[in-house]
């Protein structure tokens, strides 16, 4: 089953080699939302950013975007979840949860 990965899961897998994080990513198709993608790549050094990009490529993690993501983001289900979560957790986490809910993919 496809999953949406948050930045923390990606960091644990890419930089800490956390067995459970790697297993979750490798269990099926893994997507990252644009917000989580930016958060994961928001590091201070160019070598670290390159290493993180290489990890995403190596593990086959795809950015969830384009027309399909836009259509989902306009759906009532997405908007309801996003609005419920964004005040407390921020826009990035809210979008992640809303995409997971609207697509039925695990988070």
MARBA-3410 file (N, C-alpha, C, O; in Angstrom, 1 decimal):
107
0.8,-1.2,0.0,0.0,0.0,0.0,0.9,1.2,0.0,1.9,1.3,0.7 ~ 0.6,2.2,-0.8,1.3,3.5,-0.8,1.3,4.2,0.5,0.3,4.1,1.3 ~ 2.3,4.9,0.9,2.3,5.7,2.1,2.8,7.1,1.8,3.5,7.4,0.7 ~ 2.5,8.0,2.7,3.0,9.4,2.6,4.0,9.5,3.8,3.7,9.2,4.9 ~ 5.2,9.9,3.5,6.3,10.0,4.5,6.4,11.4,4.9,6.4,12.3,4.1
6.6,11.6,6.2,6.9,13.0,6.7,8.4,13.1,6.8,9.1,12.2,6.7 ~ 8.8,14.4,7.0,10.2,14.7,7.0,11.0,13.9,8.1,12.1,13.5,7.9 ~ 10.3,13.7,9.3,11.0,13.0,10.4,11.3,11.5,10.0,12.4,11.0,10.3 ~ 10.3,10.9,9.4,10.5,9.5,8.9,11.7,9.5,8.0,12.6,8.6,8.0 ~ 11.7,10.4,7.0,12.8,10.4,6.0,14.2,10.7,6.7,15.2,10.0,6.3
14.2,11.6,7.6,15.5,11.8,8.3,16.0,10.6,9.1,17.1,10.2,9.0 ~ 15.0,10.0,9.8,15.4,8.7,10.5,15.9,7.7,9.6,16.8,6.9,10.0 ~ 15.3,7.5,8.4,15.8,6.5,7.5,17.1,6.9,6.8,18.0,6.1,6.8 ~ 17.2,8.1,6.3,18.3,8.6,5.5,19.6,8.8,6.3,20.6,8.4,5.9 ~ 19.4,9.4,7.5,20.6,9.8,8.2,20.9,8.9,9.5,22.1,8.9,9.9
19.9,8.3,10.0,20.1,7.5,11.2,20.0,6.0,10.9,20.3,5.2,11.8 ~ 19.6,5.6,9.7,19.5,4.2,9.3,18.6,3.5,10.2,18.7,2.3,10.3 ~ 17.6,4.1,10.7,16.6,3.5,11.5,15.9,2.4,10.8,15.2,2.6,9.8 ~ 16.0,1.2,11.3,15.4,0.0,10.7,14.0,0.1,10.4,13.5,-0.3,9.3 ~ 13.2,0.5,11.4,11.7,0.6,11.2,11.3,1.7,10.1,10.4,1.5,9.3
12.1,2.8,10.1,11.8,3.8,9.1,12.1,3.3,7.7,11.3,3.5,6.8 ~ 13.2,2.7,7.6,13.6,2.1,6.3,12.6,1.1,5.8,12.2,1.0,4.7 ~ 12.2,0.2,6.8,11.2,-0.8,6.4,9.9,-0.2,6.0,9.3,-0.7,5.0 ~ 9.4,0.8,6.6,8.2,1.5,6.2,8.3,2.1,4.8,7.4,1.9,4.0 ~ 9.4,2.7,4.5,9.6,3.3,3.2,9.7,2.2,2.1,9.2,2.4,1.0
10.3,1.1,2.4,10.6,0.0,1.5,9.4,-0.9,1.3,9.4,-1.8,0.4 ~ 8.4,-0.8,2.2,7.3,-1.8,2.2,6.4,-1.6,1.0,5.6,-2.5,0.6 ~ 6.4,-0.5,0.3,5.6,-0.2,-0.8,6.0,1.1,-1.4,7.1,1.6,-1.2 ~ 5.1,1.7,-2.2,5.4,3.0,-2.8,5.3,4.1,-1.8,4.3,4.2,-1.0 ~ 6.3,5.0,-1.8,6.4,6.1,-0.8,6.3,7.4,-1.6,7.1,7.6,-2.5
5.5,8.3,-1.1,5.3,9.6,-1.6,5.7,10.6,-0.5,5.6,10.3,0.7 ~ 6.1,11.8,-1.0,6.3,12.9,-0.1,5.6,14.1,-0.7,5.6,14.4,-1.9 ~ 4.9,14.9,0.2,4.2,16.1,-0.2,5.2,17.2,-0.4,6.3,17.1,0.1 ~ 4.9,18.2,-1.2,5.8,19.3,-1.4,6.3,19.9,-0.1,7.5,20.3,0.0 ~ 5.5,20.1,0.8,5.9,20.7,2.1,6.9,19.9,2.8,7.9,20.4,3.3
6.6,18.6,2.9,7.6,17.6,3.6,8.9,17.5,2.8,9.9,17.4,3.4 ~ 8.8,17.6,1.5,10.0,17.6,0.6,10.9,18.8,0.9,12.1,18.6,1.2 ~ 10.3,19.9,1.0,11.0,21.2,1.3,11.6,21.1,2.7,12.8,21.5,3.0 ~ 10.8,20.6,3.7,11.3,20.5,5.1,12.5,19.5,5.1,13.5,19.7,5.8 ~ 12.4,18.4,4.4,13.5,17.4,4.4,14.8,17.9,3.8,15.9,17.6,4.3
14.6,18.8,2.8,15.8,19.3,2.1,16.3,20.7,2.7,17.3,21.2,2.3 ~ 15.6,21.1,3.8,16.0,22.4,4.4,17.1,22.2,5.4,16.9,22.1,6.6 ~ 18.3,22.0,4.9,19.5,21.8,5.7,20.5,22.9,5.3,20.4,23.6,4.3 ~ 21.5,23.1,6.2,22.4,24.2,6.0,23.6,23.9,5.0,24.2,24.9,4.5 ~ 23.9,22.7,4.7,25.0,22.4,3.8,24.6,21.8,2.5,23.6,21.0,2.5
25.3,22.1,1.5,25.0,21.6,0.2,25.3,20.1,0.1,24.5,19.3,-0.5 ~ 26.3,19.6,0.7,26.6,18.1,0.7,25.5,17.3,1.4,25.1,16.2,0.9 ~ 24.9,17.8,2.5,23.8,17.2,3.2,22.6,17.2,2.3,21.9,16.2,2.2 ~ 22.3,18.3,1.6,21.1,18.4,0.8,21.3,17.4,-0.4,20.3,16.7,-0.8 ~ 22.5,17.3,-1.0,22.7,16.4,-2.1,22.5,14.9,-1.6,22.0,14.1,-2.3
23.0,14.6,-0.4,22.9,13.3,0.1,21.4,12.9,0.4,21.0,11.8,0.1 ~ 20.7,13.9,0.8,19.2,13.6,1.1,18.5,13.5,-0.3,17.6,12.6,-0.4 ~ 18.8,14.3,-1.3,18.2,14.1,-2.6,18.6,12.7,-3.2,17.7,12.0,-3.7 ~ 19.8,12.3,-3.0,20.2,11.0,-3.5,19.5,9.9,-2.8,19.1,8.9,-3.4 ~ 19.2,10.0,-1.5,18.4,9.1,-0.7,17.0,8.9,-1.3,16.6,7.8,-1.5
16.4,10.0,-1.6,15.0,10.0,-2.2,15.0,9.3,-3.5,14.2,8.4,-3.8 ~ 16.0,9.6,-4.3,16.1,8.9,-5.6,16.4,7.4,-5.5,15.7,6.6,-6.1 ~ 17.3,7.1,-4.6,17.7,5.7,-4.4,16.6,4.8,-3.9,16.4,3.7,-4.3 ~ 15.8,5.4,-3.0,14.7,4.7,-2.4,13.4,4.8,-3.3,12.4,4.2,-2.9 ~ 13.4,5.5,-4.4,12.2,5.6,-5.3,11.1,6.4,-4.7,9.9,6.2,-5.0
11.4,7.3,-3.8,10.4,8.2,-3.1,10.0,9.3,-4.1,10.9,10.0,-4.6 ~ 8.7,9.4,-4.4,8.2,10.4,-5.4,7.5,11.5,-4.7,6.9,11.4,-3.7 ~ 7.7,12.7,-5.3,7.0,13.9,-4.9,5.5,13.8,-5.4,5.3,13.5,-6.6 ~ 4.6,14.0,-4.5,3.2,13.9,-4.8,2.7,15.3,-5.2,2.5,16.1,-4.3 ~ 2.6,15.5,-6.5,2.2,16.8,-7.0,1.4,16.7,-8.3,0.9,15.6,-8.6
1.4,17.8,-9.0,0.7,17.8,-10.3,-0.8,17.9,-10.3,-1.3,18.2,-9.2 ~ -1.4,17.7,-11.4,-2.9,17.9,-11.5,-3.7,17.0,-10.5,-4.7,17.4,-10.0 ~ -3.2,15.7,-10.3,-3.9,14.8,-9.4,-3.9,15.4,-8.0,-4.9,15.4,-7.3 ~ -2.8,15.8,-7.5,-2.6,16.4,-6.2,-3.5,17.7,-6.1,-4.1,17.9,-5.1 ~ -3.5,18.5,-7.1,-4.3,19.7,-7.1,-5.8,19.4,-7.0,-6.5,20.1,-6.3
-6.2,18.4,-7.7,-7.6,18.0,-7.7,-8.0,17.5,-6.3,-9.1,17.8,-5.7 ~ -7.1,16.7,-5.7,-7.4,16.2,-4.3,-7.4,17.3,-3.3,-8.3,17.4,-2.5 ~ -6.5,18.3,-3.5,-6.4,19.4,-2.5,-7.6,20.3,-2.6,-7.9,21.0,-1.6 ~ -8.4,20.3,-3.7,-9.6,21.1,-3.8,-10.8,20.3,-3.3,-11.9,20.9,-3.3 ~ -10.7,19.0,-3.0,-11.8,18.2,-2.5,-12.3,18.6,-1.1,-11.5,19.2,-0.3
-13.5,18.4,-0.9,-14.1,18.7,0.4,-13.4,18.0,1.5,-13.2,18.5,2.6 ~ -13.2,16.7,1.3,-12.5,15.9,2.3,-11.1,16.4,2.7,-10.8,16.5,3.9 ~ -10.3,16.8,1.7,-9.0,17.3,2.0,-9.2,18.6,2.8,-8.5,18.8,3.8 ~ -10.0,19.5,2.3,-10.2,20.8,2.9,-10.7,20.7,4.4,-10.2,21.5,5.2 ~ -11.5,19.8,4.7,-12.0,19.6,6.0,-10.9,19.2,7.0,-10.7,19.7,8.0
-10.1,18.2,6.5,-9.0,17.7,7.4,-8.0,18.8,7.5,-7.5,19.1,8.6 ~ -7.6,19.5,6.4,-6.6,20.5,6.4,-7.0,21.6,7.4,-6.2,22.0,8.2 ~ -8.2,22.1,7.4,-8.7,23.1,8.2,-8.7,22.7,9.7,-8.4,23.5,10.6 ~ -9.0,21.5,10.0,-9.0,21.0,11.4,-7.6,20.9,12.0,-7.5,21.1,13.2 ~ -6.6,20.6,11.2,-5.3,20.4,11.7,-4.4,21.6,11.6,-3.4,21.7,12.4
-4.5,22.4,10.6,-3.6,23.4,10.3,-3.3,24.4,11.4,-2.2,24.9,11.6 ~ -4.3,24.8,12.2,-4.1,25.7,13.2,-3.2,25.2,14.3,-2.3,25.9,14.8 ~ -3.4,23.9,14.7,-2.6,23.3,15.7,-1.2,22.8,15.3,-0.2,22.9,16.0 ~ -1.1,22.2,14.1,0.1,21.6,13.6,0.8,22.2,12.5,1.9,21.9,12.2 ~ 0.2,23.3,11.9,0.8,23.9,10.8,0.4,23.4,9.4,-0.2,22.3,9.3
0.7,24.1,8.4,0.2,23.8,7.0,0.8,22.5,6.5,0.2,21.8,5.8 ~ 2.1,22.3,6.7,2.8,21.2,6.2,2.2,19.9,6.7,1.9,19.0,5.9 ~ 2.1,19.8,8.0,1.5,18.6,8.6,0.1,18.4,8.3,-0.4,17.3,8.1 ~ -0.7,19.5,8.2,-2.1,19.5,7.8,-2.3,18.9,6.4,-3.1,18.1,6.1 ~ -1.4,19.4,5.5,-1.5,18.9,4.1,-1.2,17.4,4.0,-1.9,16.7,3.3
-0.2,17.0,4.7,0.2,15.6,4.8,-0.9,14.7,5.2,-1.3,13.8,4.6 ~ -1.6,15.1,6.3,-2.7,14.4,6.9,-3.9,14.4,5.9,-4.6,13.4,5.8 ~ -4.1,15.5,5.3,-5.3,15.7,4.4,-5.1,14.8,3.2,-6.0,14.2,2.7 ~ -3.9,14.8,2.6,-3.6,14.0,1.5,-3.8,12.5,1.8,-4.4,11.7,1.0 ~ -3.3,12.1,3.0,-3.4,10.7,3.4,-4.9,10.3,3.5,-5.3,9.3,3.1
-5.7,11.2,4.2,-7.1,10.9,4.4,-7.8,10.9,3.0,-8.6,9.9,2.8 ~ -7.6,11.8,2.2,-8.3,11.9,0.9,-8.0,10.8,-0.1,-8.8,10.5,-0.9 ~ -6.7,10.3,0.0,-6.3,9.2,-0.9,-6.5,7.8,-0.3,-6.5,6.8,-1.1 ~ -6.6,7.7,1.0,-6.7,6.4,1.6,-5.3,5.8,1.8,-5.2,4.7,2.3 ~ -4.2,6.6,1.5,-2.9,6.1,1.7,-2.5,6.3,3.2,-3.0,7.1,3.9
-1.6,5.4,3.7,-1.2,5.5,5.1,-0.3,6.7,5.3,0.3,7.2,4.3 ~ -0.2,7.1,6.5,0.7,8.2,6.9,1.8,7.7,7.8,2.6,8.5,8.2
END
